Amino acid sequence: MRFGKLDLNLLVALDALLTERSVSLAADRLCLSQSATSSALGRLRDYFGDDLLVVRGRQMVLTARAEELVDPVRAVLEQVRQTIAVAPQFDPATSDRQIRLMASDYSTEVLISKVIGELAATAPHMRFEIQPMNDHPVDLIERNQIDLLLTIDFAISADHPSMILFEDDHVVVGWDQNPIMQEPITKQGYFDAGHVTSRFGKSRIPAFEDAFQRRQKKQNRRVEIVAPTFLSVPRLIIGNHRIATMHRRMAERMVQIHPLVMCELPFDIPPIREALQWHITNNNDAALRWVIERMAAHAKTEVPVHTPKVVPIDPMVREGVRDDLTAVYRGRGRP
């Protein structure tokens, strides 16, 4: 490889010769023969038009031109080593890296907000941009327009690395003065009530519980309000007799800050799995891996207060919901 008329491979030989001031010692350092190192010195002399090393008595000494080259050559090689040969060290205490995440308001509420709050202590200068879910989140991963995607496992791509962070199930939530919420809710009472659900984006992507219930086709519930976000649902069931089917982790937070109560569903819905994904080219990004590890560690410690018994669900139904939602996320239609 040449830069101008200089063979850049000779810079390493030049540094060894200038440092050792001996062809034999430089050869040992370079793991070359003495003849090969002497040949390299000859080519360097031709390029610089200077002897560089001359014999004086029993040793070799540097010429004035060679003395001038010692520090610049060493600096150039060190710059190359630091820039290319050695991966930069990530220090969360000093990093000002920006991380771009795409996540629903549910994921932000139950996980991301707490993780970012904790990271502020160890990475005070890191910045985070949280983008709302759109119709085709994987496209943004493909184009490297986001660093991390946190979403239901149906929506991720098999072409990039990912990990499951946590599972969550569903409960019924309603106003604390709603008569239907005063006792354990029955299946008939559930389907007789008015419901609030969430759908997202231009494609009106349904929440998992909505897609699951439509797939069942046994008994239709009456959806009276379709909300644009998960966090908008609580306000829409306060002061009336409507109810909502909500993720348990979200519900446990909402009943603490709103006049709401929660109870178990009178039938079984499969749990969802929230997955974190990143572009395969970022697999060795030290800053990104550090954030991923912190999110995974936090997800393991955050568990719902009440975890109900898991009842097996017909796998054909779950796979049907998976196919429906995957089709929407891949832009192939609506469930």
Secondary structure, 3 states (H helix, E strand, C coil): CEECCEECHHHHHHHHHHHHCCHHHHHHHHCCCHHHHHHHHHHHHHHHCCCCEEEECCEEEECHHHHHHHHHHHHHHHHHHHHHHCCCCCCCCCCCCEEEEEECHHHHHHHHHHHHHHHHHHCCCCEEEEECCCCCHHHHHHCCCCCEEEEEHHHCCCCCCEEEEEEECEEEEEECCCHHHCCCCCHHHHHHCEEEEEEECCCCEECHHHHHHHHHCCCCCEEEEEECCCCCHHHHHCCCCCEEEEEHHHHHHHHHHCCEEEECCCCCCCCEEEEEECCHHHCCCHHHHHHHHHHHHHHHHCCCCCCCCCCCCCHHHHHHHHHHHHHHHCCCCCC
